[in-house]
Amino acid sequence: MEKQELIQKIQNILVQVRPYLAADGGGVEFVDLTDDMVVLVELTGACGSCPHSTRTLKNGIEKTIKSILPEIKSVENVK
C-alpha cells in the first residue's frame, strides 16, 4: 500500500475516533506517518492535558488503527 493511501486510511479512522474523544472535550489531529510506520498525532483539547491521555492514545487510538492497518508499528503523540 502506498504511503498516501495509508495516510488517507489513518485519517478516516481518526474521523471515526474523534466523537469518542469529543465527548470528553478532547480531539486528535493527524501530523505525519514516518517511513518506519509510526503514526504521529497531536492530542488536542482536554486530551492534550489529561493524565490519562497516554492510555487513550495506546489503548484507544493505536489499538484501533493497528487492528485495521497491522503494518502500523505505533501511534505517538508529538506534544
N, C-alpha and C positions, 0 to 999 in steps of 0.2 A: 504494500500500500504506500502511495506517495505521501510525503510529509504534509503537503497541503490538504490532502484528503483526510489524513489523521487529525489535523488541526480542526477541520470542519466537524468531524465526528465528536471531538472533545468539546467543542463549543456547543454542539447540540445537546450533549449530555449535561453540560453546565446549565443550560437553559432549563432542563428538567429538574435540576437540583436546587436552583435558586428559590423557588417558592417555599421550600422547607427552611432555608436559611432566612428568608424574608419574614417568616412567621415569628422569628426571634429578633428581628431588626437587623439582620446581617445580610451579607451578599458575598459573591465570589466573581472575580474577573480573570479571564484568561490573559496570561502575559506572554508565554512562549513555550515551545516544545524544543528541548535540546536534542542534539544529534544522538545522545545516548538514551533517548526515550524517557526523559524526565519532564513532566508537565510542570510548568511554573505558573502559579496563580497568585492573586492578591486577595486576601480575605478583607472585606470591607464592612463598614457599619459596625454593628455590635460584635461581629465575628473578629474584627481586627484587634479588639482589646479583650476579648473573652478569655478567661483562664482555661476554658475547655476547647479552645479553637484547634489545638493540635489533635485532639480526639475527633472533632468534627472533620478535620482535614483528612486524617488517616482512615478512620472507621466509616466515614460517610462518603466524602468526595472521592478519595483514592480507591476505596473498595468498589464503588460504583463504576468508575472509569475502567479499572482493571478487569472487572467482570465482563465488560463489553469489549474492551481492547486489551487483551492479555499481553500484547507486546510492550505496553507501557510499564516501566520499571517502578516509578513512584510519582507522587504528586507533592510538590513543595511550595510553601508559602514564601514569597520573596521579601516580605516585610520583616 
